Amino acid sequence: MGKINDECGVFGMYSKTTKPLAKLTYYGLFALQHRGQESAGIVVNDEGVFRFYRELGLVSEAMTKEQLDRLGDGQMSCGHVRYSTSGITNRINAQPIVVNHVKGRMALCHNGNLVNSTELRRNLELEGCIFQSTTDTEAISYVITRERLKTKSIEEAVTNSVEKLHGAFSLVIMSPSKLIAVRDPHGFRPLCYGETEDGSVVFASESCALDAVGAKLVRDLEPGEIMVMDQNGLRSIKDHCKTVKPSTCVFEYIYFARPDSIIDGASVHDARMRAGEFLAEEHPVDADVVIGVPDSGLDAAVGYSRKSGIPYGIGLIKNKYIGRTFIAPGQTERENLVKIKLNTIRSEIEGKRVVLIDDSIVRGTTSARLVKLVREAGAKEIHMRITAPPFLYPCYYGTDIDSQDNLIACHHTVDEIAKIIGVDSLGYLSVENVLRIAKNDPNAGYCAACFNGQYSTELPSVSEKNRFEEKIPKAWRDAHTDDPNKKWNPNSEANA
């Protein structure tokens, strides 16, 4: 684990006229590529007929021109880019999920992670549901489908389903005649909507995807809000709004989101600039140049420079044709990618005292390799400043920190980490100030549980990423055994 990884980007578009929605959705997903690079998928709805395609890889790899032509035009569409925090990387786990049931069809895209997915899936299996994938998204589709069989409309089914889903979920759902967007009551993950000049409605994880299809941002969905778009127009259901305190993931502003996005009315670029300014106040140092680690460290480096008066320099160049370090899920592959992902500009670094701004330190391996690059370029001193506090706790809401085992800050002091990664000094942003970076308001409602351990929901009984895979983990076995003292026996009648 070199960096923290986020699960997925979702996109949906509704037009009252037939449009080339496959291509438009492709553009939207392309803008959301940073949120997931393992697989991509698109469903186009043409007068109730669903055409869909899902494949592994980047959007440009998964969606060829031939596939887009086959998906063609329509009046509605939804799309998804995935990074897995539940379920392994394979084609079966790619989204959108398409469900056929007695009342019609449904396509579903999900960004987030349920904390009750183990119990939810177990109950559904005991009731006869058969799962094809190993993601919590399929459990969501079953819950909504079951409610749909008992209700008069898809929006009523979705409204009833929200009460059964615990954790982080931003959803785009498509029926034969409606496009629905859902944000969980805590608002962990972002979700916004916009409109084009001709009145088409677009839902997306980030506003940068709206820009990509010519839509203007209207606003973010409120935590708990359900929005429904059909031939009668756009309407909002707020039954689940303000039932709990908002807890938007603050790491969206630090790392996940694109700097040109607006989340809950706050500019990601401005938030990162503010983080750099806070760092300069908390951890001043005598130095000659401030350098940001591309991409999420660049804005913060400018903020640090402006506040400290130390000149800003472009000392690191990123190979734009390589995805983020988590494009290869294995640790060895990530470490190899670091070698070719970044390079230094020696003239900006040689003989200078460098302030190096980055967004996080997880294991410490990526940071150590980065510091080595800057040392080899001739840096006289390296003072690393991190725009996040130390990661001390697992995240259960859509990032891949499911254990404290690999978090370097859980096992070493700041001074020890500085020695391990090879810097002259190390400074993290405080929890107090990280809660102020978006709106400069510590009470605005942000989740910082991975930094302070203050979770907004109950904790999951099982949190392993691959908890639903063929090799059954111990925690999963325990959760499926009624008697906690009874050993799991796969050959017993109860567990067969």
N, C-alpha and C positions, 0 to 999 in steps of 0.2 A: 504494500500500500504506500505509494509515493505521495499521492494527493487524496483529498476527500472527494468522493464521487457522488453525484446526485442522480436520482432516478427519474429520467424521462422528461420529455416535452410533449404537450398535447396541442392539437389544433383542430378547429372546425369552422366550416363556412356554410352559410345558408343564402341562397339567391332565389328570388321569385321568378327569375328567367334562367334558361339553360346557359351555362357558362363552361369554359374549359377548366373545371374544378380540379382535375387531376394535376394539371400543371400549376395552378395557383396554390394548391395544397403542398406540392413539391417545393415551391418557393418559401412557403411558410415554414415547412420542416427544415429547409436549408438554413433559415435564420435561427432555428432552435437547435441546430446540430451540436452546439456546445453542451446541451443538456443530456445527450445520449448518443453514443457512437457504436453501439453493438448491433442494432437492427433498426429498420424503418418500415413503416407500413401506411397504406392509404386505402380508404374505402370511399367510393363514389356512389351516390344514390341518384339514379335517373328514373324519376317517376315510380319509386318504390322498388326498382331493381337494383340490387347491390352488386357492384363489381369491386373486388378487393385484391390486394397483393401485399405480401409481407416477405421480407428477406433480411438476412444478416448483412451487416456492414454499414458504411456511411450512406447517407441519402443518395449521393451521386453514384454509389456502387449498387445499392439495392434497387433503385428506380431508374431503369434504363429508358431511353426514348421510346422503345417498343412497348414497354410496360405502361408508360404514361399514355401512349396512344390507345392501348387496349382499355385502360380505365376510362379514358375519354371524358365526355362532357356530362353534366348533370345539374341538379338544383341544390344538392347538399353533399358535403364531404366531411370526413374526419381523418386525421393523421396522427402518427406517433413516432417519436424517436426514443430509443430505450437505452438506459444503463441499468443493469440488474442489481437490485438490492434484495430481491426475493426471487429465487429460481435461477438456474444456470443459463448460460448463453446458448440458446439453440433456436431453431426456426419455430418450434412449437410454442415457445414463450414470447415470440414477437407479437406485437400489437399493431392495429386494433384487433380485439376479439370480436368475432361475428357469431351471433347466436340466432338459431332458428327455433321458434316456438309456435304454439297453436294460434297465437294472436298476431303473428307476423315475425319481423326480423328486428334485430338490434345490433348495433356496432358500439363498442365501448373502448375508450382510451383512458388510461389512468396514470397519474403522476402522484407518487407518495408511497406510503407503507402502512398497513393496518397493524395495530398492536394486538388485535384479537383474531388474527387470521388463523392461528392454530385451532382455537376453539370453534371458530366459524366453519372452517373446512371439515373438522371432525363431525360436527353436528350435521352438516350437509351430506357427508358421506354416509352417516348412519341413517339418514332419511332416503338414501338411494341415489344421490347424485354421483356421477362418474366424472372424474377430472381427467382432462387430457394434458393440461400443462401443470407446471409446478410454481405458479405465481398466485399471489393473493388477488390479482385482477380477475381471475376466473371465478373466485369465490364471490366477488362483488357482482359479477354478471349473473350468477345463480340467484343471489339474494334479490336482485332487481327483477329477474324473470319470474320468480315465484310470486313476488308481489304483483307483478303485471297480470298474472292469471287470476288474481282476486280483485283487481281494481278496474275502473272504467277508463283510465288513461295512463299513459306512460309517465306523465309528470306526477300523478298520484302515487304510482309505484315507486318512483325515485324518492319522493318525499317520505314515504313510509320506510324505505330502505336505509335512509341516512341514520335513523335511530339505531340500526343494527350494526353500523360500521363505526369502529372506534380507531382513531389515529388520523393519519394524514391521507387525504384523498382529494385531488382536483381531477374532475372527470369531464370528458366530453362524450355525450351519448347521442346516438342517431337512431331514430325509428324510421319507418317508411315515410312519415310525414312531418316529423319534428326533429329539431336539433336542440339538445339540452346541455347546459353547462352547470356543474355542481362544484362548490368549494366547501370543504369540511368546516364545521362550526368553529374550529380553532384557527382556520386560515393558515395552516402550516406552510402550504405551497402556494405560489402565486397563480392567479388566473384572472384574465382581463377580457374585455370585449371592445370591439370597435365597429365602425360602419364605413362603408365605401360611399362614394358620391351617388351611386345608383340605389342605395338603400340596402345593400347586402350586409349581413351581420357576420362578424368573425369573432370566434373565441380562440384564445391562445394563452399559453403559459406565460409569455412575456410580450410586451408591447412591440419589441423589435420585429416580431413576426407579423404584426399588423402592418407595420411600415413596408414590409417586403411584398405585400399584396395590395398596397394602395389604400389601406383602411386607416381611418383616424381613430386614435384612442378615445373612447368615451369615458370609461372608468374601469376600475377593478371590481370584480364581484366581492361583495361583503363576505366575511366569514359566515358560513352557514347558508348562503344564498343559493337558490336554484333559479336559473334563467331559462326560459323556454321560447324558442322561435319557431313559428309556423306561418301558414298563409294568413293568419289573423294578426300577425305582428309579434313584437317582443313583449314578454311579460315576466314579472319577477315573483318568486315565492320566497317569503322570508320567515317561514315557520320556525326555522332553526337558527335564525340570526340572534345574536346577543344572549344566547343561552349559556355561553361560557366566555371566559376572557380570551381575546384574540392572542395568538401566539405565532405570528409569522416568523419563519426561520431567518434569523439575522445573518446566517452564512450565505443566504441568497445575495445580500448586498456585498459581502466580502469577496465571494468567489464564484458562486454558481452562475449568476445572471450576467448577461452582456452589459457593458457599461452604458450603452445607449438605450437601455430599457428603463421604464418607469414602473415601480412596484408600489402599490398602495399609495400613490401620489408622491413618492419620493424617488428622485433620480439616483440610479445606481452609481453613476459617475460622481455625483456630488457626495454620496455616502463614502466612497473610497477616498476622495480628496479629504473629507473630514477625518477619516480614520488616520490618514497620514499626518494631518495637523495635530491630532491628539497624541500620536506617537512622538512627534517632535517635542511636545510639551512634557510627556511622561518620561521619555528616554533621550534627552539631549546628548550630543557628543561633538567633539571637535573633529571635523572631517573636511575633505576637499571636494567630494562629489557625492550626490545621491543618485542611486541607480535602482530602477524598478525591475523586478523579474516579470517578463511578459507572461500572460497579458494582464492578469488581475492586480499585479503589483505596480503597474505603470501610473495609474491615476493617484494611488496613495503616495508614490514617490514624488510626484509633483506637489502634492499637499504638504509632505514633509519638507521639501525644498523651500516652498513659499513661507512656511512658518518658521523654519530654522535659519533661512538666509543662505544655506549651503547650495551651491549651484547644482542644477539637475543635469544629468548626462545620460545619453543612450549608450549603455555599456554592454547590453546583452541583446542579441538578435535571435529571434525565434524562426525556425523553419516552418513556414505557414502551411506546408504540405503534409505535416504530421499532426494528428489529433492530439488531444490532451494525453498525459502520461497514462491514463487509465484506458486508452484504446485497446491495449493488450492486458487482459485481466490478470495474468500471472506476474508475480513479482520480478522474476528474471527478465521477462520481456519488457516490463516497465523500466528496469534499470538500463537495459540496452538502448531503449528509446531516448533516455535522457542524454546519452552520449551524442546523438545526432540531432536532438531537438533544439538545443541552444548553442550559441557560439558567442565569443566575446569580441568587443572592439578594443583592442589593446591600448590604443592611444588615449582612450577615456579612462583607463584603469591604471596603467603602469606608473608606479612610483607614488600613487595617491592613497589617501585614507578614504576608504569607501564605506558609505552607508548603503547597505543592500536591503531593499524592501521586498518582502514576500507576504503571501496571504496566510500561510499556515506551515506548521511542522507536524507531521504525523508520526511516522517511524523515525525520521531523521536521515534516512538513506539518500533520499533525493536532495535534501538540503546539503548533505556532506559532499555529494558529487558537484553540486552547484558551486559551493564554496571553493572546492578544488579547482574548478574552471577559472574562477576569478583570481585565485592565488597564482595559478599558472600564467595568467595575463599580467602579472607583476604588481598586484595590489600590495601596498605597504601595510595597511591595516584593513580589516573587514569587520564592520559593526552591523550585525543583522538586526532588523526590526520587523516584527510580525504584526500584521493588521488584525489578528485575532488573538484572544487569550489562549493559554495552553489547553489542548484537548485532554480532558480528564475523565469523561464519561461517555458511554455508548450513545448513539443516536438511534431512535426507533421510528423516525418519521420520514424516511426516504433517502438517507445517506448510508454509506456502507461501513459505518463504524458500529459493528455489532458486539464488540468486545473491548475491554481495556488492555488485553494482553499485548497488543502491538502499538499502543500509544506511548511514545517515548516519555511524555510528561508525567505519566503515571508511575514511572520507575526511576526518574532522575530529576534533580533540581535544575533550575535554569542555568546555573554555573556549570553543572555537569554536562548539560546538553550543549552549551557553548563549546566545551572542550571536545565533545564527541563529534560535532559537525565542523569544528576547526575555525571558529570565529574568535575575534578578540573581545567582543561583547555581544550580548543578546538581550533584546527587550521585546516583551509581548505587550499588546494593548490590554488594558484592564477590562474586566467584565463591566464595570461601571460605565466606561466610555464606549464599549462596543454596543451597548444598548442605546447610545445616543447618536450613532453615526448616520442613521437614516433620516431622522427628524429632529435630532438634538433634543429628544425627549425620552428620558429613561422609563417613562410610564406609558409609552405609545403602544405597547403590547407585542413584544418580540420573544421568541423562544431562543434561549441560550443554554439549554439543558446540557449540551455537550461540553460546556465550559463550567457551569455552576451546579449541575445535577438537579436542577429544579424542573421536573417534568410536569407537563400539563395534563397528562392522562395516566391511567393505570399502565404498568409496565407489562410487556408481553411475557407469556409463560415460556415461550421458545423464541429465540431471536436469531438463530443461525441463518445466514443468507440462503443456504441450500437445504432448508429444513424439510422440504417436501420432495427431495430427490430419492432415488431408488435405494441408496444406502441410508438406512434410517438412523439418524443421530440419536444419541442417548437421551437428550432432552425431549425429543419427539416421542421416543419410546415411553419415557416416563409420563408424558402428558396423555398418552393413550392407554396407560395402565391405571385402572381405577384405584388399586391398592398400591401406594407409593413404595411399600416394602416388598412388593411382589416383583420378581425378576421377569423381564420380557422374554417370552418364548415364542418365536415366530411360527413354531409348529403346533402350538396349542390351538384348540378349537376357538377360543375367544379371540385370538390374534391372527388367525389364519387369513 
